[in-house]
Amino acid sequence: MEAIQLEIGLDLVSYVNNQEEDNLIESIREMRRDLESRHRFLVPPIRVCDNNSLPPRGYRLFIHEKPVALGELKSGDSARKLSTFLADTISNHRSAF
């Protein structure tokens, strides 16, 4: 397992495959760059994988194999909303890096 792993429900997989501006992978890249410049710490790569045992719009975040967040996006929430949540959570756990 990577230092940071994000599991997503099946409805959120389209955020990864989306070529439009609301792409989860691109949002995560931007979030990592922003955290690196604001907090001056290197955010490790984030592995994103699907998990069919989560609710369709659910997500679970692991840092060093420990679950640190579990939730669900509302129907109108975007990939950017999820990456903003990730940024806040990773910032709160930056001492782990």
C-alpha positions in Angstrom: 0.0 0.0 0.0 1.2 3.5 -0.8 1.8 6.1 2.0 -1.6 7.6 1.0 -4.4 5.6 -0.6 -7.9 6.8 -1.5 -10.6 4.2 -2.1 -13.6 5.3 -4.0 -17.1 3.9 -4.6 -18.1 2.8 -8.0 -20.0 6.0 -8.9 -16.8 8.1 -8.3 -14.8 6.0 -10.8 -16.1 8.3 -13.5 -14.2 11.2 -11.8 -11.0 9.3 -12.6 -11.8 8.5 -16.2 -13.3 11.9 -16.9 -11.4 13.9 -19.5 -13.3 17.1 -18.7 -12.1 19.7 -16.2 -13.6 17.8 -13.3 -11.0 15.0 -13.2 -10.0 13.6 -9.8 -6.4 12.8 -10.8 -5.8 16.3 -12.1 -7.5 17.8 -9.0 -5.2 15.6 -6.8 -2.1 16.8 -8.7 -3.1 20.4 -8.2 -3.8 19.8 -4.5 -0.4 18.2 -4.0 1.4 21.1 -5.6 -0.6 23.6 -3.6 0.1 21.8 -0.3 3.8 21.5 -1.2 4.0 25.3 -1.8 1.8 26.4 1.1 3.1 24.0 3.8 6.5 23.2 2.4 6.3 19.5 2.7 6.4 16.9 -0.1 3.1 15.0 -0.3 3.7 11.5 -1.4 1.8 10.1 -4.5 -1.8 9.2 -3.8 -3.0 5.8 -5.0 -6.6 5.9 -6.1 -8.5 2.6 -6.4 -12.1 1.5 -6.5 -13.8 -0.4 -3.7 -17.2 -2.0 -4.4 -17.9 -2.5 -0.7 -18.1 1.3 -0.2 -21.4 3.1 -1.0 -21.5 4.2 -4.6 -20.4 7.8 -3.8 -18.3 6.8 -0.8 -14.6 7.2 -0.2 -12.1 6.1 2.4 -8.6 7.6 2.9 -5.7 5.7 4.4 -2.4 7.2 5.5 0.3 4.6 6.2 -2.4 1.9 6.0 -4.5 3.5 8.8 -8.0 4.7 7.8 -8.2 8.4 8.6 -11.4 9.4 6.8 -14.6 7.9 5.6 -17.4 9.6 3.9 -19.8 10.1 1.0 -20.1 12.8 -1.6 -23.5 14.3 -2.2 -25.0 14.0 -5.7 -23.9 17.4 -6.8 -20.4 17.3 -5.3 -17.5 17.3 -7.8 -14.0 15.8 -7.9 -12.6 19.2 -6.7 -14.7 19.0 -3.6 -13.2 15.6 -2.8 -9.6 16.8 -3.5 -10.3 19.8 -1.2 -11.4 17.4 1.6 -8.2 15.4 0.9 -6.1 18.5 1.2 -7.6 19.4 4.6 -7.2 15.8 5.9 -3.6 15.4 4.6 -2.7 18.8 6.1 -4.0 17.7 9.5 -1.9 14.5 9.2 1.3 16.1 7.8 3.3 15.1 10.8 3.0 11.5 9.5 5.3 12.5 6.6 
